[in-house]
Amino acid sequence: MRKLNKTVLFGLYNDEEVLMDAISKAQEKNVDIWDVFTPFPVHGLDKHMGMEESRLHIAGFVYGLTGTLTAFLFMTWVFTQDWPTIFGGKPYFSFPAFVPIMFELTVLFSAVGMTVSFYVVNGLGPGVENPYLHPRITDDKFCMAFDVTDRSEQEIEEIKKLFAATHAEEVQTKSI
């Protein structure tokens, strides 16, 4: 397991609506939220936290375009330069025959490229063990976490009061 050298104060919630309310109250008090963990995607959570839109779709377009160009240029070279053979009376450069292969490589390059990009950006992959705060976060609990490594005792107490005011079920501190 990799070590982040952080001390994290986190609270567990039962419901996503209560979590969203807790996030709003933390933002009202100008407390920087380190991360929010949920067992399933919560609609609107990223906008609620003020996060910017992911750029993964731009990378997907670039990967797809690379796949399309790879297929088109390779088939053009093969059928006009390397092995010019007439199949069924078609000309050497028969664009309609290229379309299915271009489509397949577009999908393949996009899927593989976006998957690899996602794993690299998020520090995931084979053999990587990421630290976790609580075993029930991925099961049925919602979690709001704060990095308290460099915070004063007074700030930590304010965060604990925030958890009490927002009806957090459990509040824990963990070094990861």
Solvent accessible surface area in square Angstrom, and as a share of the most:
residue,aa,sasa,rsa
1,M,142,0.63
2,R,116,0.42
3,K,132,0.56
4,L,62,0.31
5,N,118,0.61
6,K,58,0.24
7,T,40,0.23
8,V,0,0.00
9,L,1,0.00
10,F,1,0.00
11,G,0,0.00
12,L,0,0.00
13,Y,1,0.00
14,N,94,0.48
15,D,57,0.30
16,E,49,0.22
17,E,119,0.53
18,V,56,0.32
19,L,0,0.00
20,M,32,0.14
21,D,67,0.35
22,A,0,0.00
23,I,0,0.00
24,S,31,0.20
25,K,71,0.30
26,A,0,0.00
27,Q,71,0.32
28,E,135,0.61
29,K,117,0.50
30,N,135,0.69
31,V,26,0.15
32,D,111,0.57
33,I,33,0.17
34,W,78,0.27
35,D,56,0.29
36,V,16,0.09
37,F,62,0.26
38,T,36,0.21
39,P,37,0.23
40,F,98,0.41
41,P,128,0.80
42,V,22,0.12
43,H,182,0.81
44,G,26,0.25
45,L,25,0.12
46,D,74,0.38
47,K,170,0.72
48,H,64,0.28
49,M,40,0.18
50,G,66,0.64
51,M,118,0.52
52,E,135,0.60
53,E,132,0.59
54,S,72,0.46
55,R,161,0.59
56,L,61,0.30
57,H,107,0.48
58,I,94,0.48
59,A,28,0.22
60,G,8,0.07
61,F,142,0.59
62,V,79,0.45
63,Y,70,0.27
64,G,5,0.05
65,L,86,0.43
66,T,64,0.37
67,G,0,0.00
68,T,34,0.20
69,L,86,0.43
70,T,59,0.34
71,A,1,0.01
72,F,54,0.23
73,L,108,0.54
74,F,121,0.51
75,M,16,0.07
76,T,34,0.20
77,W,125,0.44
78,V,29,0.17
79,F,62,0.26
80,T,40,0.23
81,Q,130,0.58
82,D,80,0.42
83,W,174,0.61
84,P,63,0.40
85,T,49,0.28
86,I,105,0.54
87,F,119,0.50
88,G,87,0.83
89,G,67,0.64
90,K,101,0.43
91,P,94,0.59
92,Y,102,0.39
93,F,92,0.38
94,S,18,0.11
95,F,90,0.38
96,P,104,0.65
97,A,51,0.39
98,F,4,0.02
99,V,69,0.39
100,P,80,0.50
101,I,86,0.43
102,M,25,0.11
103,F,125,0.52
104,E,102,0.46
105,L,43,0.22
106,T,39,0.23
107,V,74,0.43
108,L,95,0.47
109,F,65,0.27
110,S,22,0.14
111,A,51,0.40
112,V,82,0.47
113,G,13,0.12
114,M,65,0.29
115,T,72,0.42
116,V,85,0.49
117,S,21,0.13
118,F,94,0.39
119,Y,96,0.36
120,V,110,0.63
121,V,123,0.71
122,N,70,0.36
123,G,25,0.24
124,L,69,0.34
125,G,22,0.21
126,P,140,0.88
127,G,85,0.81
128,V,69,0.40
129,E,111,0.50
130,N,48,0.24
131,P,26,0.16
132,Y,126,0.48
133,L,12,0.06
134,H,27,0.12
135,P,94,0.59
136,R,102,0.37
137,I,10,0.05
138,T,117,0.68
139,D,98,0.51
140,D,62,0.32
141,K,9,0.04
142,F,5,0.02
143,C,0,0.00
144,M,0,0.00
145,A,0,0.00
146,F,0,0.00
147,D,40,0.21
148,V,7,0.04
149,T,64,0.37
150,D,139,0.72
151,R,63,0.23
152,S,59,0.38
153,E,127,0.57
154,Q,138,0.61
155,E,81,0.36
156,I,27,0.14
157,E,80,0.36
158,E,78,0.35
159,I,2,0.01
160,K,82,0.35
161,K,123,0.52
162,L,2,0.01
163,F,0,0.00
164,A,76,0.59
165,A,58,0.45
166,T,3,0.02
167,H,147,0.66
168,A,21,0.16
169,E,88,0.40
170,E,64,0.29
171,V,61,0.35
172,Q,67,0.30
173,T,78,0.46
174,K,72,0.30
175,S,74,0.48
176,I,12,0.06
